[in-house]
Amino acid sequence: MNRAENKISNAIHMMVMTAIVFIALVLVNVLVDKVTNRVDISVFDMYSLTDTTKETLDRLEKEVTIYIIADGPSNESITITNVVEQYAKYSDKIKVERVKPTIDYKFLAEHNVNVSMGSLVVECEGKSRGLEATSLIVNIDDVNGASRYMVDVEGQLTSAIEYVSSDNSKVAYVLSGNGKNSISSDLADYIGRQNITMDIVDLTKENKIPDDADILILVTGESDITESEYELVRAFLEAGGELFVATYYNNSTTEEFVYFNKLMAHYGLIIPGYKVIETNDANMYNEDTPYIVKPNYEEHKITEESKEQDKSVMLMAPDRIVRDDVPDTVTITSVLTSSDRAYAKMGSDKITQKLDTDPIGPFDIAVAVTDKISDDVEARLFVVTSSSLVEDTYDTEVSGGNYELALGAMQWLADHEHKVTISKKWMQLTNLVITVNAKKTVLYIAVIGIPLTIFAYGGYVWFRRKRR
C-alpha cells in the first residue's frame, strides 16, 4: 500500500470511528432521557429529595395533589418544576397537575389561596396551601453584603404536604410588649412549617392567654415581665402548657428581673446574669471573642437531628444555668453545655480575663424541663441563655445550625414525632465557619505537615538515587 492509499485508509477509519462515537452518544442520550432517575450534579443537591422529605412521603396515607399554576411552560420555573417532579416520581400518593388561571379562574378562589403565575398549590381532601413563586426562589444579602440566590422549594413543599395531610397541629404565641425581644421572621416561618401556627400576643394589653395556645415563646428584653404576665404564664404551665425561653444576652444583671426569676425558680432554675467565656479552642470561633461560644450537645431528643447533621451552634455571651431547690415533680435535662475549661464573668464586667473568684465550667447553657403536674398533665420548658439562638445573623454564620436546634426544641415542646423543616439551599457555595481548634489544625497541616512531607519524600528519593 502506497502513501496515498494509506492516507485514504486512515481517513476512512477516522470517519467510521467518528460516526460510531456519534451514534453511540445519540443512543446514550436517548436512553438517559428515557430513564426516570437522573443524576443531580447541582452544588447543594437542589433536585434531590432529602431524607426528611422521603420520610414524610413514606408516611402519606392520603393522596396529595400539587398544582402548578401556569398558562404554559414559559410561565413555569424550571427549577421549581424539576423539584416538584421528584415528588411524583418518589411517591404514588403525589399527583402533579397544571392549572391555567386565565381559563380556570375559579380554581384559586375555590382553594382559598392567592398566588401568582408560576406558583404552586398543594391540596389534600379540601385542605390546601398556596406557595408563592417569589418565595420559593429568593435573592438575599449574606453577612458580607453579597447578593445570592437561595432555593426553598423542597422546604416549603414538604411542609405544605405535611400540613394538608395531617390533623395534628399546634398553636404557638410569641409574647410581645414591655421591651421583649422577638424571634426572626425566618425562624417563625420555619416553625410554621412544623404544623405549628404562629401568632403574637401582648399580655400587658390582652391580660389573657388565647384559649387555643399550646406553646408560648418568651425572648426576654432589657426589662422584667410584669406580675400579671408571671401569673398568666404560671397558670398556663400549671394547666400543661409549653414554654420556649431565650434570655437576652445583653442583660448585665438580673437584680431587677424579679418576676422572670421567680418563674424560673419555680422549676429549680437560677440564671444569675453572667456571661460564659470559653478557653477551649474547640468551643470558640475566634480567640478575640471567647464569649461567642460553640456549646457541646448533650443527649436529648432536641439535639438528635443537629448532631446527626453535624450542625454547629453559635451563641453570643450565653449565661450559665444553676440548679437550685428543684421540686420533686421537676426533671431538668442538659441540652447545651460549655467545656470544663470555660469560666463565667458577671454580665456587667467589661474585663474577660479570668479571676480566682470566677465560677469554672462546665456549665449548663440550655436545658429541657418537664414538670409532672399529675398523671395526665405535664408542663414542658426549653430554656436557652442567649437570644442569639433565634437571630438571623448568628444562624447564617453557622449555616442554619442555630435554627436547627431551636426547631428541635419546638418539636419537643409540641410533642411532634417528626420534624419537617428543610433548610434553604444556596445556589452558590457558602463560606465555612470553623472553630479556633479547626483553624489551628488546618494551619499546622498547610504550613508544617505538607512541607515536611514533601521534604521527607525528597530526602528519601535523593538518598535512594545516591546509593545506586
C-alpha positions as CSV (number, residue, x, y, z in Angstrom):
1,M,0.0,0.0,0.0
2,N,1.5,3.3,-1.1
3,R,1.4,6.5,1.0
4,A,-1.7,7.9,-0.8
5,E,-3.7,4.7,-0.2
6,N,-2.6,4.7,3.4
7,K,-3.9,8.3,3.9
8,I,-7.2,7.4,2.4
9,S,-7.5,4.3,4.6
10,N,-6.7,6.3,7.7
11,A,-9.3,8.9,6.7
12,I,-12.0,6.3,6.2
13,H,-11.1,4.7,9.5
14,M,-11.4,8.0,11.3
15,M,-14.7,8.8,9.6
16,V,-16.1,5.4,10.6
17,M,-14.9,5.7,14.2
18,T,-16.4,9.3,14.4
19,A,-19.7,8.0,13.1
20,I,-19.7,5.1,15.6
21,V,-19.0,7.5,18.5
22,F,-21.6,10.0,17.3
23,I,-24.3,7.2,17.0
24,A,-23.3,5.9,20.5
25,L,-23.7,9.3,22.0
26,V,-27.1,9.8,20.5
27,L,-28.2,6.4,21.7
28,V,-26.9,7.1,25.3
29,N,-28.6,10.5,25.2
30,V,-32.0,8.9,24.2
31,L,-31.5,6.2,26.8
32,V,-30.7,8.7,29.6
33,D,-33.7,10.8,28.6
34,K,-36.0,7.7,29.0
35,V,-34.6,6.7,32.4
36,T,-36.6,8.2,35.3
37,N,-33.6,8.6,37.7
38,R,-31.3,11.3,36.8
39,V,-28.1,12.4,38.4
40,D,-28.2,15.6,40.4
41,I,-24.9,17.5,39.9
42,S,-26.1,20.8,41.4
43,V,-23.9,22.3,44.2
44,F,-26.3,21.5,47.0
45,D,-28.4,18.7,45.5
46,M,-31.2,21.1,44.7
47,Y,-33.1,18.5,42.7
48,S,-32.6,15.6,45.1
49,L,-35.1,14.9,47.9
50,T,-33.7,14.9,51.4
51,D,-34.3,12.0,53.8
52,T,-36.8,14.3,55.7
53,T,-39.0,14.6,52.6
54,K,-38.7,10.9,51.8
55,E,-39.8,10.0,55.3
56,T,-42.8,12.5,55.0
57,L,-43.8,10.9,51.7
58,D,-43.4,7.4,53.1
59,R,-45.9,8.2,55.9
60,L,-48.5,9.6,53.5
61,E,-51.8,7.7,53.7
62,K,-53.9,10.3,51.7
63,E,-53.5,11.4,48.1
64,V,-52.0,14.9,47.7
65,T,-52.1,16.9,44.5
66,I,-49.6,19.6,43.6
67,Y,-50.9,22.1,41.1
68,I,-48.5,24.2,39.0
69,I,-50.2,27.5,38.3
70,A,-49.2,28.5,34.8
71,D,-50.7,29.2,31.4
72,G,-47.7,27.4,29.7
73,P,-44.1,26.3,30.1
74,S,-42.9,29.9,29.7
75,N,-44.7,30.8,33.0
76,E,-43.0,28.0,34.9
77,S,-39.7,28.0,36.7
78,I,-37.6,25.1,35.5
79,T,-36.0,24.8,39.0
80,I,-39.4,24.6,40.7
81,T,-40.9,22.2,38.2
82,N,-37.9,19.9,38.4
83,V,-38.2,19.6,42.2
84,V,-42.0,19.1,42.0
85,E,-41.4,16.2,39.5
86,Q,-39.1,14.4,42.0
87,Y,-42.1,14.2,44.5
88,A,-44.3,12.4,42.0
89,K,-41.5,10.1,40.9
90,Y,-40.8,9.1,44.5
91,S,-44.4,8.5,45.7
92,D,-47.6,7.3,44.0
93,K,-49.5,9.4,46.6
94,I,-48.4,12.6,44.9
95,K,-50.1,13.8,41.8
96,V,-49.0,16.8,39.7
97,E,-51.4,18.8,37.6
98,R,-51.2,22.1,35.8
99,V,-53.9,24.8,36.1
100,K,-54.2,27.7,33.7
101,P,-55.6,30.6,35.8
102,T,-56.7,32.6,32.8
103,I,-59.0,29.7,31.9
104,D,-59.9,28.1,35.2
105,Y,-60.1,31.4,37.0
106,K,-62.3,30.0,39.8
107,F,-59.6,27.5,40.9
108,L,-57.7,29.8,43.2
109,A,-60.9,31.1,44.9
110,E,-62.2,27.6,45.5
111,H,-58.9,26.6,47.1
112,N,-58.8,29.9,49.2
113,V,-55.3,30.8,48.0
114,N,-53.9,34.0,46.4
115,V,-50.8,33.2,44.3
116,S,-49.4,34.5,41.1
117,M,-48.3,32.8,37.8
118,G,-45.6,30.1,38.3
119,S,-46.7,29.4,41.9
120,L,-47.9,26.1,43.5
121,V,-51.0,25.0,45.3
122,V,-50.9,21.8,47.4
123,E,-54.2,20.2,48.2
124,C,-55.5,17.2,50.1
125,E,-59.2,16.4,50.8
126,G,-60.3,20.0,50.6
127,K,-57.4,21.4,52.7
128,S,-54.9,23.5,50.7
129,R,-51.9,25.8,50.9
130,G,-50.5,28.1,48.3
131,L,-46.8,28.6,47.7
132,E,-45.9,31.9,46.1
133,A,-43.2,31.5,43.3
134,T,-41.3,34.6,44.6
135,S,-40.9,32.9,48.0
136,L,-39.6,29.6,46.5
137,I,-36.5,31.2,45.0
138,V,-35.3,34.2,46.9
139,N,-32.5,36.7,46.5
140,I,-30.9,37.7,49.8
141,D,-27.8,39.5,51.0
142,D,-25.5,37.5,53.2
143,V,-23.5,38.8,56.1
144,N,-20.8,40.2,53.8
145,G,-23.4,42.1,51.7
146,A,-23.1,39.9,48.7
147,S,-26.4,39.1,46.8
148,R,-27.1,35.4,46.5
149,Y,-29.9,33.1,45.5
150,M,-31.5,30.5,47.7
151,V,-33.9,27.8,46.7
152,D,-36.7,26.9,49.2
153,V,-38.9,24.7,47.0
154,E,-38.4,21.5,48.9
155,G,-38.6,23.1,52.3
156,Q,-42.0,24.8,51.6
157,L,-43.4,21.9,49.6
158,T,-42.7,19.2,52.1
159,S,-44.1,21.4,54.9
160,A,-47.2,22.1,52.8
161,I,-47.7,18.3,52.2
162,E,-47.4,17.6,55.9
163,Y,-49.9,20.4,56.7
164,V,-52.6,19.5,54.3
165,S,-52.4,15.7,55.0
166,S,-52.2,15.9,58.8
167,D,-54.6,16.7,61.6
168,N,-52.0,17.1,64.3
169,S,-51.4,20.8,64.6
170,K,-50.4,23.2,67.4
171,V,-50.6,26.9,68.0
172,A,-47.7,29.0,69.3
173,Y,-47.8,32.6,70.5
174,V,-44.7,34.9,70.7
175,L,-45.1,37.2,73.8
176,S,-44.6,40.8,72.9
177,G,-44.7,44.2,74.6
178,N,-42.9,45.5,77.7
179,G,-39.5,45.6,76.0
180,K,-39.4,42.0,75.0
181,N,-37.4,40.8,72.0
182,S,-38.8,38.6,69.3
183,I,-37.7,35.7,67.1
184,S,-36.6,36.3,63.5
185,S,-39.2,36.1,60.7
186,D,-37.2,33.3,59.1
187,L,-37.4,31.2,62.3
188,A,-41.1,32.0,62.6
189,D,-41.5,30.7,59.1
190,Y,-39.6,27.5,59.8
191,I,-41.7,26.9,63.0
192,G,-44.8,27.4,60.9
193,R,-43.7,24.6,58.7
194,Q,-43.9,22.2,61.7
195,N,-47.7,22.2,61.7
196,I,-47.4,24.9,64.3
197,T,-49.5,28.0,63.7
198,M,-47.6,31.2,64.7
199,D,-49.1,34.3,66.2
200,I,-48.2,37.2,68.6
201,V,-49.9,38.2,71.8
202,D,-49.2,41.1,74.2
203,L,-50.3,40.0,77.6
204,T,-49.7,43.5,79.0
205,K,-52.7,44.6,76.9
206,E,-54.8,41.4,76.4
207,N,-54.4,40.2,80.0
208,K,-55.3,36.7,78.8
209,I,-53.5,33.9,77.0
210,P,-55.6,32.9,74.0
211,D,-57.6,29.7,74.5
212,D,-56.1,27.9,71.5
213,A,-52.5,28.5,72.7
214,D,-50.4,25.3,73.1
215,I,-46.9,26.9,73.2
216,L,-45.6,30.3,74.4
217,I,-42.4,31.8,73.2
218,L,-40.6,34.3,75.5
219,V,-37.5,36.2,74.4
220,T,-36.6,38.4,77.3
221,G,-35.5,42.1,76.8
222,E,-34.0,44.7,79.0
223,S,-37.0,44.8,81.4
224,D,-38.7,42.2,83.5
225,I,-42.0,40.6,82.7
226,T,-44.9,42.0,84.7
227,E,-46.6,40.4,87.7
228,S,-49.7,39.9,85.6
229,E,-47.6,38.1,82.9
230,Y,-46.0,36.0,85.5
231,E,-49.4,34.9,86.9
232,L,-50.8,34.2,83.4
233,V,-47.7,32.1,82.3
234,R,-47.6,30.2,85.6
235,A,-51.3,29.3,85.3
236,F,-50.7,28.3,81.6
237,L,-47.9,25.9,82.6
238,E,-49.9,24.5,85.5
239,A,-52.5,23.5,83.0
240,G,-49.9,21.6,81.0
241,G,-48.7,24.3,78.6
242,E,-45.3,24.5,77.0
243,L,-42.8,27.4,77.1
244,F,-39.8,28.3,75.0
245,V,-37.5,30.8,76.7
246,A,-34.4,32.6,75.3
247,T,-32.8,35.2,77.6
248,Y,-31.4,38.4,76.2
249,Y,-27.6,38.2,76.0
250,N,-27.1,41.9,76.8
251,N,-28.5,41.6,80.3
252,S,-25.8,42.8,82.6
253,T,-27.7,42.0,85.8
254,T,-30.8,40.1,87.0
255,E,-31.4,42.1,90.1
256,E,-34.5,43.8,88.6
257,F,-35.8,40.7,87.0
258,V,-38.0,39.8,89.9
259,Y,-40.9,38.0,88.2
260,F,-38.9,36.3,85.5
261,N,-36.5,35.0,88.1
262,K,-39.5,33.9,90.2
263,L,-40.9,32.0,87.2
264,M,-37.6,30.2,86.6
265,A,-37.1,29.5,90.3
266,H,-40.4,27.6,90.4
267,Y,-38.7,25.0,88.3
268,G,-35.4,25.0,90.2
269,L,-33.5,27.3,87.8
270,I,-31.4,30.3,88.5
271,I,-30.0,32.4,85.7
272,P,-27.5,34.7,87.6
273,G,-26.6,37.3,84.9
274,Y,-23.2,36.0,83.9
275,K,-21.5,35.5,80.5
276,V,-19.7,32.3,79.8
277,I,-16.1,32.7,78.5
278,E,-14.5,29.8,76.6
279,T,-10.8,28.9,76.7
280,N,-11.1,25.6,74.9
281,D,-10.2,26.0,71.2
282,A,-12.9,23.5,70.2
283,N,-15.6,25.6,71.8
284,M,-14.9,29.1,70.4
285,Y,-14.9,30.6,67.0
286,N,-12.3,33.3,67.5
287,E,-9.7,33.9,70.2
288,D,-10.5,37.6,70.2
289,T,-14.2,36.9,71.1
290,P,-14.1,34.0,73.5
291,Y,-17.6,35.0,74.7
292,I,-19.0,33.8,71.3
293,V,-19.1,30.1,72.0
294,K,-19.8,26.8,70.3
295,P,-21.6,24.8,73.0
296,N,-21.5,21.0,73.3
297,Y,-24.6,18.9,72.5
298,E,-25.9,16.7,75.3
299,E,-28.1,13.6,74.7
300,H,-31.7,14.7,74.2
301,K,-34.4,14.5,71.6
302,I,-33.9,18.2,71.0
303,T,-30.3,17.7,69.8
304,E,-30.8,14.5,67.8
305,E,-31.0,16.0,64.3
306,S,-28.5,18.7,65.0
307,K,-25.9,16.0,65.9
308,E,-26.9,13.8,63.1
309,Q,-26.4,16.6,60.6
310,D,-23.2,17.7,62.3
311,K,-24.6,21.2,62.8
312,S,-22.8,23.8,65.0
313,V,-24.5,26.3,67.3
314,M,-23.1,29.8,67.8
315,L,-24.2,31.7,70.9
316,M,-23.3,35.2,71.9
317,A,-22.4,35.6,75.6
318,P,-24.6,32.8,77.0
319,D,-25.3,32.8,80.7
320,R,-24.8,29.8,83.0
321,I,-27.9,28.0,84.4
322,V,-27.7,27.0,88.1
323,R,-30.0,24.3,89.5
324,D,-31.3,25.0,93.0
325,D,-34.0,23.6,95.1
326,V,-35.5,21.6,92.2
327,P,-39.1,20.3,93.1
328,D,-39.7,16.6,93.2
329,T,-42.1,16.8,90.2
330,V,-39.5,18.6,88.0
331,T,-36.9,16.9,85.8
332,I,-34.1,19.1,84.3
333,T,-32.0,17.7,81.4
334,S,-29.0,19.4,79.9
335,V,-29.3,20.3,76.2
336,L,-26.2,22.5,75.6
337,T,-23.2,22.8,77.9
338,S,-19.8,24.6,77.9
339,S,-16.5,22.9,78.1
340,D,-14.9,22.2,81.5
341,R,-12.3,24.9,80.6
342,A,-14.9,27.7,80.5
343,Y,-15.4,30.2,83.2
344,A,-18.2,32.8,83.9
345,K,-17.9,36.6,84.4
346,M,-20.6,38.9,85.7
347,G,-22.5,40.4,82.7
348,S,-21.6,43.9,83.7
349,D,-17.8,43.0,83.8
350,K,-16.0,44.5,80.8
351,I,-12.8,42.5,81.5
352,T,-12.8,38.9,80.2
353,Q,-9.6,37.9,82.0
354,K,-10.2,35.0,84.5
355,L,-10.1,35.8,88.2
356,D,-9.9,33.3,91.1
357,T,-13.4,34.2,92.1
358,D,-14.9,33.4,88.7
359,P,-17.0,30.1,88.6
360,I,-15.5,27.3,86.5
361,G,-17.3,25.1,84.0
362,P,-18.7,23.0,82.7
363,F,-22.0,25.0,82.7
364,D,-25.5,24.3,81.5
365,I,-26.3,26.8,78.7
366,A,-29.6,25.3,77.6
367,V,-31.9,22.9,79.4
368,A,-35.1,21.0,78.9
369,V,-37.5,20.9,81.9
370,T,-40.5,18.7,82.5
371,D,-43.0,19.2,85.4
372,K,-45.2,16.2,86.1
373,I,-48.2,18.0,87.5
374,S,-50.4,14.9,87.5
375,D,-50.7,11.5,85.9
376,D,-52.3,13.1,82.8
377,V,-50.8,16.6,82.8
378,E,-47.2,17.6,82.2
379,A,-45.6,21.0,81.5
380,R,-42.6,21.5,79.4
381,L,-40.0,24.2,79.2
382,F,-37.0,24.8,77.0
383,V,-34.6,27.5,78.3
384,V,-31.5,28.8,76.5
385,T,-29.5,31.6,77.9
386,S,-28.7,33.6,74.8
387,S,-31.3,35.1,72.4
388,S,-28.7,34.8,69.6
389,L,-30.2,31.4,69.1
390,V,-33.3,33.0,67.5
391,E,-31.5,35.7,65.4
392,D,-30.7,35.5,61.7
393,T,-27.2,36.9,62.0
394,Y,-25.8,34.1,64.1
395,D,-27.8,31.4,62.3
396,T,-26.4,32.4,59.0
397,E,-22.9,32.2,60.4
398,V,-23.3,28.5,61.2
399,S,-25.4,27.6,58.1
400,G,-28.6,27.0,59.9
401,G,-27.2,25.3,63.0
402,N,-29.0,27.7,65.5
403,Y,-32.4,27.3,63.9
404,E,-32.0,23.5,63.6
405,L,-31.6,23.4,67.4
406,A,-34.5,25.9,68.0
407,L,-36.7,23.8,65.8
408,G,-35.7,20.6,67.7
409,A,-36.8,22.4,70.9
410,M,-40.2,23.4,69.3
411,Q,-40.7,19.8,68.0
412,W,-40.1,18.5,71.5
413,L,-42.4,21.1,73.1
414,A,-45.2,20.3,70.5
415,D,-44.6,16.6,71.1
416,H,-44.4,16.1,67.3
417,E,-42.7,12.8,66.4
418,H,-41.4,14.1,63.1
419,K,-39.7,17.4,62.1
420,V,-40.3,18.5,58.5
421,T,-38.0,21.5,58.3
422,I,-35.6,21.6,55.4
423,S,-33.2,24.4,55.2
424,K,-33.0,26.7,52.1
425,K,-30.4,25.6,49.6
426,W,-27.8,28.1,48.3
427,M,-27.3,28.2,44.6
428,Q,-23.7,29.1,45.2
429,L,-21.1,27.9,47.6
430,T,-21.1,29.3,51.1
431,N,-18.4,30.4,53.5
432,L,-17.2,27.8,56.0
433,V,-17.2,28.9,59.7
434,I,-14.9,26.8,61.9
435,T,-13.6,26.8,65.4
436,V,-10.2,28.0,66.6
437,N,-9.2,24.4,67.0
438,A,-10.1,23.6,63.4
439,K,-8.2,26.7,62.2
440,K,-5.1,25.6,64.0
441,T,-5.3,22.1,62.6
442,V,-5.6,23.5,59.0
443,L,-2.7,25.8,59.7
444,Y,-0.4,23.0,61.0
445,I,-1.2,20.8,58.1
446,A,-0.7,23.5,55.5
447,V,2.4,25.2,57.0
448,I,4.1,22.3,58.7
449,G,2.6,19.0,57.7
450,I,2.6,19.3,53.9
451,P,6.1,20.9,53.6
452,L,7.6,18.4,55.9
453,T,6.1,15.5,54.0
454,I,7.4,16.9,50.7
455,F,10.8,17.5,52.2
456,A,11.0,14.0,53.7
457,Y,9.9,12.4,50.4
458,G,12.5,14.4,48.5
459,G,15.2,13.3,51.0
460,Y,14.1,9.7,50.6
461,V,14.4,9.9,46.8
462,W,17.7,11.7,47.0
463,F,19.1,9.0,49.4
464,R,17.9,6.1,47.1
465,R,19.5,7.7,44.0
466,K,22.7,8.4,45.8
467,R,23.1,4.7,46.8
468,R,22.7,3.5,43.2
